Amino acid sequence: MAAPAAELRVAWLVLPRSGSQFLVKLTTALLGDRVSPHASLTPGRQEKALPGLIAEAERENRFRKAAATGHPERYFADFGARSVKIERPFGDALPEQLRAACPDCRFIASIRPFAHMAASHASLAWGLAAPRLLEIYAEHVARLTRFAAESEVFFIEIERREGFDANLFATWLGAPPRPPFRRMVREWPMVNARAERVAKDGGRAAPLAEPDAALLAEGAALDARMRALAAESEARIRARLSGGSTAPRRFTPG
């Protein structure tokens, strides 16, 4: 007997310290309980969310066991999860597996300048050194480019509110722009600030060395590629929603 279909509505494809919590809060302000329960997977695929649904002893390995069967979507079906934040999404094939298993799922990605991510990582006890972060960022951009060629991905640049089309985002997700969503778009608040994260996770006695000019230039080039990818993806979404030739994807937010 086949496993029950997962009911994932949204998957956020993010890197650590790339504005992921802002994406979650913004989407939840629009969709409310339609994206609950909410799962959150670390780069190592440990579960950080699903409060009251998953035993603490299972957080480390429960998802990995499901993924080992070749059907990671069953993990979300087991908990009735309707959304998932995936940190370092392309560390494995999870996005592609969810695309195949959950055709209703919407994929959302963040854009945050490499220099800002590197500065945040440099302050955190678990943060990555800039050269390693750049490697992961380059992999992320390359894989996300291939993924977005076959799936609709809505990109949100965390630090450029003026570039965000709230009406398009709401239409794409099939939901009216509720007051909490409009308020968040208007205020565009800082979410999960660096000082707050350091207070929770611990900081370094001495920050990591700052990236040199060459490294920052490589990061900035990747930022530009992300923005170009975002523009291409948004154009395709607009074309479909306005009756273009691309067939619409079925999505039921309720």
C-alpha positions as CSV (number, residue, x, y, z in Angstrom):
1,M,0.0,0.0,0.0
2,A,1.4,3.4,-1.0
3,A,2.4,5.8,1.7
4,P,0.0,8.8,2.2
5,A,0.8,11.8,0.1
6,A,2.7,14.6,1.8
7,E,0.8,17.8,2.1
8,L,3.7,20.2,1.8
9,R,2.6,23.6,0.6
10,V,5.9,25.5,0.9
11,A,9.6,24.6,1.0
12,W,12.1,27.4,1.8
13,L,15.5,26.7,0.1
14,V,18.0,28.6,2.1
15,L,21.6,28.8,3.4
16,P,22.3,29.4,7.1
17,R,22.3,33.2,7.9
18,S,20.7,34.0,4.5
19,G,17.5,35.4,5.9
20,S,15.6,32.2,6.2
21,Q,13.6,33.2,9.3
22,F,12.4,36.3,7.5
23,L,11.1,34.1,4.7
24,V,9.3,31.9,7.1
25,K,7.7,34.8,9.0
26,L,6.7,36.6,5.7
27,T,5.1,33.5,4.2
28,T,3.3,32.7,7.5
29,A,2.0,36.3,7.7
30,L,0.3,35.6,4.3
31,L,-0.8,32.0,4.7
32,G,-1.2,31.7,8.5
33,D,-2.0,28.1,9.7
34,R,-2.0,26.8,6.1
35,V,1.8,26.3,6.5
36,S,1.6,24.6,9.9
37,P,2.9,22.3,11.2
38,H,6.3,23.6,10.1
39,A,9.5,21.4,9.8
40,S,13.0,22.8,9.8
41,L,16.0,20.8,8.7
42,T,19.6,21.7,9.4
43,P,22.4,21.1,6.8
44,G,22.9,17.8,8.6
45,R,19.1,17.1,8.3
46,Q,18.4,17.3,12.0
47,E,14.9,18.5,12.8
48,K,14.7,21.8,14.6
49,A,10.9,22.5,14.6
50,L,7.7,20.4,14.8
51,P,7.2,21.3,18.5
52,G,5.1,18.8,20.4
53,L,5.1,16.4,17.4
54,I,8.5,14.8,17.4
55,A,10.3,13.3,20.4
56,E,13.7,14.9,21.3
57,A,15.4,11.5,20.8
58,E,14.2,11.3,17.2
59,R,15.3,14.8,16.1
60,E,18.7,13.6,15.1
61,N,17.8,10.7,12.9
62,R,14.1,10.5,12.1
63,F,14.4,12.4,8.8
64,R,17.6,10.5,7.8
65,K,15.8,7.2,8.2
66,A,13.0,8.3,6.0
67,A,15.5,9.7,3.4
68,A,17.4,6.4,3.4
69,T,14.3,4.6,2.1
70,G,14.3,6.8,-1.0
71,H,11.1,8.5,0.0
72,P,11.9,11.5,2.2
73,E,8.4,12.9,1.6
74,R,7.0,10.2,3.9
75,Y,8.6,12.0,6.8
76,F,6.5,15.1,6.2
77,A,3.4,13.0,5.7
78,D,4.0,11.2,9.0
79,F,3.8,14.6,10.9
80,G,1.3,16.3,8.6
81,A,3.9,19.0,7.9
82,R,2.8,21.6,5.4
83,S,6.0,23.5,5.1
84,V,9.7,22.9,5.6
85,K,12.8,25.1,5.8
86,I,15.7,23.3,4.3
87,E,19.1,24.7,5.1
88,R,21.7,24.0,2.5
89,P,19.0,22.4,0.4
90,F,21.3,21.1,-2.3
91,G,23.6,19.2,0.0
92,D,21.5,16.2,-1.2
93,A,18.7,15.6,-3.7
94,L,15.9,16.6,-1.3
95,P,14.5,19.5,-3.4
96,E,14.3,17.4,-6.5
97,Q,12.7,14.5,-4.5
98,L,10.1,16.9,-3.1
99,R,9.4,18.4,-6.5
100,A,8.6,14.9,-7.8
101,A,6.6,13.7,-4.8
102,C,4.8,16.9,-3.9
103,P,3.6,18.7,-7.1
104,D,1.6,21.3,-5.1
105,C,4.6,22.5,-3.2
106,R,5.9,26.0,-3.8
107,F,9.6,26.7,-3.5
108,I,10.9,30.0,-2.1
109,A,14.5,31.1,-1.9
110,S,16.3,33.9,-0.2
111,I,19.0,36.3,-1.6
112,R,21.4,37.9,0.9
113,P,24.8,39.4,-0.1
114,F,27.7,37.1,0.5
115,A,29.5,39.7,2.5
116,H,26.7,40.0,4.9
117,M,26.4,36.2,5.3
118,A,30.2,35.9,5.8
119,A,30.1,38.6,8.5
120,S,27.4,36.8,10.4
121,H,29.1,33.5,10.2
122,A,32.3,35.1,11.5
123,S,30.6,36.0,14.7
124,L,29.0,32.7,15.5
125,A,30.5,29.8,17.3
126,W,29.3,27.4,14.6
127,G,29.9,29.8,11.7
128,L,31.8,28.8,8.6
129,A,35.0,30.5,7.5
130,A,34.5,32.7,4.5
131,P,36.4,30.4,2.0
132,R,34.2,27.4,2.9
133,L,31.1,29.5,2.9
134,L,31.9,30.7,-0.6
135,E,32.3,27.1,-1.8
136,I,28.9,26.2,-0.4
137,Y,27.4,29.4,-1.8
138,A,28.8,28.6,-5.3
139,E,27.3,25.1,-5.1
140,H,24.0,26.5,-4.0
141,V,23.8,29.0,-6.9
142,A,24.7,26.4,-9.5
143,R,22.2,23.8,-8.2
144,L,19.5,26.3,-7.7
145,T,20.0,27.6,-11.2
146,R,19.4,24.0,-12.6
147,F,16.4,23.5,-10.2
148,A,14.7,26.8,-11.1
149,A,15.0,25.8,-14.8
150,E,12.4,23.1,-14.1
151,S,10.4,24.5,-11.2
152,E,8.9,27.8,-10.2
153,V,11.0,29.4,-7.5
154,F,10.1,32.8,-6.0
155,F,13.2,34.7,-4.9
156,I,13.1,37.3,-2.1
157,E,16.1,39.6,-1.6
158,I,16.1,40.1,2.2
159,E,17.7,43.5,2.2
160,R,16.0,45.0,-0.8
161,R,12.3,45.6,0.1
162,E,11.8,47.8,-2.9
163,G,12.3,44.9,-5.2
164,F,9.6,42.7,-3.6
165,D,6.3,42.5,-5.4
166,A,3.9,41.6,-2.6
167,N,0.9,41.3,-4.9
168,L,2.7,38.9,-7.2
169,F,3.8,36.8,-4.2
170,A,0.3,36.6,-2.8
171,T,-1.2,35.7,-6.2
172,W,1.4,33.1,-6.8
173,L,0.6,31.5,-3.4
174,G,-3.1,31.8,-4.1
175,A,-3.9,33.8,-1.0
176,P,-5.3,37.3,-0.4
177,P,-2.8,39.7,1.1
178,R,-4.0,39.7,4.8
179,P,-3.3,42.6,7.1
180,P,-0.5,40.8,8.9
181,F,1.2,40.3,5.6
182,R,0.7,43.9,4.4
183,R,2.1,45.1,7.7
184,M,5.2,43.0,7.5
185,V,5.8,44.1,3.9
186,R,5.4,47.7,5.0
187,E,7.7,47.4,8.0
188,W,10.1,44.9,6.6
189,P,11.5,44.1,10.0
190,M,14.8,42.6,10.9
191,V,14.3,38.9,11.9
192,N,16.7,36.7,13.7
193,A,19.4,39.4,14.0
194,R,23.0,38.5,14.4
195,A,23.1,39.7,18.1
196,E,20.1,37.6,18.8
197,R,21.6,34.5,17.2
198,V,24.9,35.0,19.1
199,A,23.0,35.2,22.3
200,K,21.2,31.9,21.6
201,D,24.0,29.9,20.0
202,G,27.2,31.5,21.4
203,G,29.8,33.7,19.7
204,R,33.5,33.4,19.1
205,A,36.1,34.8,21.5
206,A,37.6,36.3,18.4
207,P,35.8,36.6,15.1
208,L,37.1,34.7,12.1
209,A,39.3,36.6,9.7
210,E,37.5,38.9,7.3
211,P,37.4,37.7,3.7
212,D,39.9,39.4,1.4
213,A,39.0,41.5,-1.6
214,A,39.3,38.7,-4.1
215,L,37.0,36.5,-2.0
216,L,34.4,39.3,-1.7
217,A,34.6,39.9,-5.4
218,E,33.8,36.2,-6.1
219,G,30.9,36.4,-3.6
220,A,29.6,39.6,-5.2
221,A,29.6,37.8,-8.6
222,L,27.5,35.0,-7.2
223,D,25.1,37.6,-5.7
224,A,24.7,39.0,-9.2
225,R,24.0,35.6,-10.6
226,M,21.3,35.1,-8.0
227,R,19.7,38.4,-8.8
228,A,19.7,37.5,-12.5
229,L,18.2,34.1,-11.8
230,A,15.5,35.8,-9.6
231,A,14.6,38.2,-12.4
232,E,14.3,35.3,-14.9
233,S,12.2,33.3,-12.5
234,E,9.9,36.2,-11.7
235,A,9.4,36.9,-15.4
236,R,8.3,33.3,-16.0
237,I,5.9,33.5,-13.0
238,R,4.4,36.7,-14.3
239,A,4.0,35.3,-17.8
240,R,2.1,32.2,-16.5
241,L,-0.1,34.2,-14.2
242,S,-1.0,36.6,-17.0
243,G,-2.0,33.8,-19.3
244,G,1.3,33.0,-20.9
245,S,2.1,29.8,-22.6
246,T,3.5,28.1,-19.6
247,A,1.0,25.7,-18.1
248,P,0.0,26.7,-14.5
249,R,0.9,24.4,-11.7
250,R,-1.9,23.2,-9.4
251,F,-1.7,24.6,-5.9
252,T,-4.4,24.6,-3.3
253,P,-3.4,26.7,-0.2
254,G,-6.5,25.8,1.9
